[in-house]
Amino acid sequence: MEIAKFVLTVIGTFLSVLGFSFAVFQYWKKKQDEKFDLLKKSIETMVQNENQARSSALDRLDKRIEFLERSVLQGFENRLSVIEGELRGIKPILQAIQNWFINNTGSK
């Protein structure tokens, strides 16, 4: 009878310790899951912030490129206008030189 009491006490103690260990493990697991969820949320927030920062940087870059394109085209157009004006100014001189050659190098 003493052996039966001892065996039942051992089994009861084992089940109590097992139940307590399971409860501690569940508590630990819950805390780990909460930490993981918090980490996941913080990473999602960081990714969203990074995406927004990159999007705004791309917008600024697009505006800068548009400004540079306009500046280059405007400078190019101005330079072409100047060249065209210079060519128009040179045209009478070239015609005068051509006429001089025609008149002075005629058949002798």
HULINQUI-V197864 format. One record per pair of residues at least 12 apart in sequence whose C-alpha atoms are under 10 Angstrom apart, sorted by the first residue. I is the first residue (numbers start at 1). J is the second residue. If there is no record, write none. Layout:
I/J + I/J
This chain:
none
